[in-house]
Amino acid sequence: MSDDRPLFDLVRDNPERERHAVLNWEGSFEEYLGMVERDPRLARNSWQRLLDMIESHGSLAPEGRYGARRWKIFDDPLGGGADAIYGLDEPMAELVNVIRAGARGLGPERRILLLHGPVGSSKSTISRLLKKGLEHYTEQAEGAIYTFVWDVDGEVISSPMNQDPLLLVPDSRRAEVEERLNRTLRAEYRIVIEGELDPVSRFYFEDLMDRYDGDWTQVISHIRVRRFVFNESERRGIGTFQPKDEKNQDSTELTGDLNYRRIAEYGSDSDPRAFNFDGEFNVANRGLLEFVEVLKLDVAFLYDLLGATQEHVIKPKKFQQTSIDEVILGHTNEPEYRKLQSNELMEAFRDRTIKIDVPYNLTVSGEVEIHRRRYGGPGTPGRAMAPHTLEMAALWAVLTRLEDPAHPGLTLMQKAHLYDGQEVAGFTADQVVELRAGAPREGLEGISPRYVQDRIAACLVGEKPMVNAKDVLASIEAGLSHHSMVASEELRRRYLELVALVREEYEAVIKHEVQVAIASDREAIDRLCSKYLDNVRAYTTREQMVDDRGNLRDPDERLMRTIEEKTDIPESRKDDFRHELMNYIAAIHLEGKIFNYRQNKRLTRALELKMFEDHRDSIQLTSLVSTVIDPDTVEKIAVIRDRLMRQFGYDEVSADDILHEVANLFARAEQAPAGDGNQDAAA
């Protein structure tokens, strides 16, 4: 239904007025105490508020027996996933557990949270998500936070550090107030009134106490409690400090500085009203303070930082120690952290930090999401990328971060597949946990996602209408010759070898897809599976089978072995495998379910390969590399192209590309001398 009112009336009639009134609530101190009594969470400290913010977004339990809970705040729900973090569930779960311990007052609340990891491992993104989450949370009813102002002789003076109104409660009554609040609090932490008034508030408090001969009630009548919201751009509740050149660093950037214009007005540089409480520690009070590259701070800054963490106080110039309540989050990279470890003078700082490793992502699927967030996937407008382009770039990046497996039967490629949750013959989820535990440095070294994105970008601005995985791998290879983060020739050679390894993987993937497209007869594969299972059942029960003519015959050993060999089942294990398969099917049937071979990737792959072998001669795919193709073959190849587009997401150009690529691979395999191993690759 259209609204025909004048545009001005239409625009001014919006919910912002009501929202503004809620977010700018103001009342007396007595009214505030009543609100706190009804909802004690209003009196949370910074650690408790941060924990509640994280939990307000919810979490997901790990899949299977292993893994860590995934906290949804790190999916960037407020930004539509633009800053989502992938593949770091365990470090993020560790971070949340530390915050939880701090909220309970178990010790971390007197420490610096130090995110440590290589460049480009999402440390800044984690900080940004927490800050953005706090800003949004304080706008919600469940995240409401309040401070106070003084109304003295017609002048309104704000608490310069947005302190908690409960700090106005006399020391002699704080324990009773805490007991009352914690009696009704439904939370895993306790409310504690900790700290003293800032110098400005103390000045007015003491001045009014003298005026009213110590009558606290009269003093409090000058207090107005106000709601406020965190806002980094307006420097409320969120602070960020980034070190500068040592000659330009000044600790007043953290603790505030004198206002020389007001010194003349108030007559003394020790009058708190002549001081600007606008340092990062001041503005971040009640919230979170981020230190970018914290280990690059000047030593003078570190002393302020130590007091702020351990004692929850800072020392502004010419004033007494001032209470603060904030979570201090720093981040640093590997070289800076090594310097910290070797510097004996920094022992006190090391003792007051909780290091949380933030490695590079070690799952290919997670790495793909990082790149897809920037470049999109197949079919995204303006992004001409063939299927598997991002996957192969991500695979190479992950391989650079992995250590060679100590297990003799496991390759580096298989290790990457295992970490990504894929099945690898002979290995279980238990062994994945062991592999990770045996390589604690994995992810702290290797290639940054930024390098891969730079090489993808270099391809996207080229002249090719469609960029594929081979193009990106070639770009990655070319860029390694002048990449500043590849420090040695030995490391460059290793990365080049990994490019070759990924190329082989890519060739295997596209060959498989072409094979599936050629053998893409679902009913025929179903019949083949049924035939295989009938033979296995007869074999395990030592029965004979009835052929098409009604004659009894032994189970078809050749058929069974042809399929089993494609699942890497050796001759020596065929009996065990067949009995296990039959026992599994029987157990499924006892549960009232039907066995679906398509849920078993290895068996499905083996059946598809068998179908491909049965049909490949009739397709003559290698004729694509010849100059003359007969019409019948052209028609069959068009059908395959259509299947590739329908089943695997190719467009016509990229489907033609991989058909020619796979045709070349098959042609080379057919021309290869017997015994060099390439014959098997074609299958």
Beta strands, then each sheet from edge to edge (+ up, - down):
strand 1: 26-28
strand 2: 59-60
strand 3: 70-71
strand 4: 112-116
strand 5: 145-152
strand 6: 155-158
strand 7: 223-228
strand 8: 238-241
strand 9: 257-258
strand 10: 275-276
strand 11: 288-291
strand 12: 313-314
strand 13: 322-323
strand 14: 327-332
strand 15: 353-357
strand 16: 545-546
strand 17: 552-553
sheet 1: 1+ 7- 5+ 6-
sheet 2: 2+ 3-
sheet 3: 8+ 11+ 14+ 4+ 15+
sheet 4: 9+ 10-
sheet 5: 12+ 13-
sheet 6: 16+ 17-
end
